[in-house]
Amino acid sequence: MQSRHDVYSQVTSELVTAIEAGAGEWRMPWHHDGAAVTRPENVASNRRYRGINVLVLWAAAQNRGYASGLWGTYRQWHALGAQVRKGERGIAVVLWKPWSGKEDGLPAEGRGAERPGRMFARAFIVFNLAQVDGYQPHAPPVLPESERIVHAEAFAAALGVPIREGAYNAHYRIDLDAIFMPPFSAFRSAVDHVGTLLHECGHATGARHRLDRRFQDRFRDDWLPIEEACAEFTASFVLADLGLAHHPRRDHAAYIASWLSLLKNDPRAIFTAAGKAQQAADWMWAQQPSADVLAA
């Protein structure tokens, strides 16, 4: 029978392989409508806006009283059978892309600010759901309470970190030493819920009065990506321990890859994250009253 550390080594190896092969794009594990309390979202691609665009669209939604965070260009709304109302004023957002020297024919709704050899920017005018007619957002499915994974939630509860449900997103607040989670019903699956909860528990293990994890001592200003990778490794390890994912989930690989892309000059960063995650997972198990109680 494999030891726990053997399992962690196997998970680490498979995650590294998945990342090297191209893990794909990470998707948030809970449903949302891109409202002001979360990231604004594009109606056509279902991707969340990034960078300065988030602040611009948040401000526009607040100033104009928009309740939805769904945005799209005139053409995108039209392609979905909707119509931007006459007289509505859109908001300009910017999309940066690699410069190839061939960006002469920009779409009618965009114009470029060239940066040869590097990146170029396209400006697009987008409209909010509140500005269009003929579009009905799809209501996300509701995850029933009966699907909760009781033994995994008991594992998290035994760590002694307060867990509060009902937040707009998942996060650990070190000042309150508490984990905040969206409602269970908002998650795409019960395993997504547990994986997210364990990720936040992973962050909580690094608090000064627990493992006192200080990546900033080695990685200086780049410590946050390695901490995020560590928390996701921790979730992967414990999911395997609890019999919920015998092999790393693709979404874990994609999440870790999205952060470690910021640490391209340190090839050992991923193994540092995995080593600290093993310590975190071991600490979690040390807090459990009995392994038998947590059997699936």
Residue pairs with C-beta under 8 A, 6 or more apart in sequence:
2 10
4 241
4 281
4 282
4 285
5 278
7 237
7 240
7 241
8 237
8 240
8 274
8 277
8 278
8 281
11 233
11 236
11 237
11 240
11 247
11 248
12 233
12 271
12 274
14 247
14 248
15 233
15 236
15 248
15 252
15 253
15 256
15 270
15 274
16 270
18 248
18 250
18 253
19 253
19 256
19 257
19 260
19 270
23 250
23 253
23 254
23 256
23 257
24 250
24 253
24 254
25 254
25 258
26 251
26 254
26 255
26 257
26 258
27 251
27 254
28 48
29 187
29 188
29 189
29 192
29 193
29 195
29 196
29 251
30 169
30 170
30 182
30 186
30 187
30 188
30 192
30 193
30 196
31 140
31 141
31 186
31 187
31 188
32 38
32 39
32 41
32 69
32 168
32 186
33 41
33 68
33 69
33 70
33 137
34 40
34 41
34 48
34 68
34 69
34 70
34 71
35 61
35 67
35 68
35 69
36 58
36 61
36 62
36 66
36 69
37 168
37 169
38 48
38 69
38 168
38 169
39 48
39 49
39 50
39 54
39 69
40 48
40 49
40 53
40 54
40 57
40 58
40 61
40 69
40 70
40 71
41 47
41 48
41 49
41 69
41 70
41 71
42 48
42 49
42 70
42 71
42 72
42 76
42 126
43 70
43 71
43 72
43 76
43 77
43 80
43 129
43 135
44 72
44 76
44 79
44 80
48 54
49 57
49 71
49 93
52 94
53 93
53 94
56 91
56 92
56 93
57 69
57 71
57 91
57 93
57 126
60 66
60 91
60 128
61 68
61 69
61 128
64 128
64 130
66 128
66 129
66 130
67 130
68 128
68 129
68 130
68 137
70 128
70 129
70 137
71 91
71 93
71 126
71 127
71 128
71 129
72 80
72 126
72 127
73 109
73 124
73 125
73 126
73 127
74 84
74 90
74 109
74 125
74 127
75 107
75 109
77 83
77 84
77 127
77 132
77 135
78 84
80 135
81 134
81 135
82 132
82 133
82 134
82 135
83 132
83 133
83 134
84 90
84 127
84 131
84 132
85 131
85 132
85 133
88 127
88 131
88 132
90 125
90 126
90 127
90 131
91 125
91 126
91 127
91 128
92 123
92 124
92 125
92 126
93 123
93 124
93 126
94 121
94 122
94 123
94 124
95 110
95 121
95 122
95 124
96 119
96 120
96 121
97 103
97 119
97 120
97 122
98 118
98 119
99 114
99 115
99 116
99 117
99 118
99 119
99 120
101 116
103 112
103 114
103 120
106 112
106 122
107 122
109 124
109 125
110 122
110 123
110 124
111 122
111 123
112 120
112 121
112 122
113 120
113 121
113 123
114 120
115 121
129 135
129 137
140 186
142 185
143 184
143 185
143 186
143 187
143 188
143 189
143 190
143 193
144 185
145 184
145 185
147 189
147 190
148 184
148 190
148 193
149 190
149 191
149 193
149 194
149 244
151 242
151 293
151 294
151 295
151 296
152 194
152 197
152 198
152 242
152 244
152 294
153 194
153 197
154 293
154 294
155 238
155 242
155 284
155 288
155 294
156 163
156 194
156 197
156 198
156 201
157 163
158 287
158 288
158 289
159 201
159 204
159 205
159 284
159 287
160 287
161 172
161 177
161 178
161 179
161 201
161 204
162 176
162 177
162 178
162 179
163 178
163 179
163 181
163 197
164 178
164 179
164 180
164 181
165 181
165 182
165 183
165 184
166 181
166 182
166 183
167 180
167 181
167 182
168 182
169 180
169 182
170 179
170 180
170 181
170 182
170 196
170 197
170 199
170 200
171 179
171 180
171 200
172 178
172 179
172 180
172 200
172 201
172 203
172 204
173 179
173 180
174 203
174 207
177 204
177 207
179 197
179 200
179 201
179 204
180 200
181 193
181 196
181 197
181 200
184 193
187 193
187 196
191 239
191 244
191 245
191 249
192 251
194 239
194 242
194 244
195 235
195 239
195 245
195 249
195 251
195 252
196 235
198 234
198 235
198 238
198 239
199 231
199 232
199 234
199 235
200 231
201 234
201 235
201 284
202 230
202 231
202 232
202 233
202 234
202 235
202 277
202 280
203 227
203 231
204 210
205 211
205 213
205 234
205 279
205 280
205 283
205 284
206 212
206 213
206 227
206 230
206 280
210 283
211 276
211 279
211 280
211 283
213 227
213 230
213 276
213 280
215 223
215 226
215 227
215 230
215 272
215 276
216 223
218 272
219 225
219 226
219 263
219 266
219 269
222 262
222 263
224 259
225 259
225 260
225 262
225 263
225 269
226 259
226 260
226 263
226 269
226 272
226 273
228 255
228 256
228 259
229 256
229 259
229 260
229 269
229 270
229 273
230 273
230 274
230 276
230 277
230 280
231 277
231 280
232 252
232 255
232 256
232 259
233 252
233 256
233 273
233 274
233 277
234 277
234 280
234 281
234 284
235 252
236 245
236 248
236 249
236 252
236 277
237 277
237 278
237 281
238 281
238 284
239 245
239 249
240 246
240 247
241 281
241 285
242 294
242 296
243 296
244 296
256 270
256 273
260 269
260 270
260 273
263 269
285 291
288 294
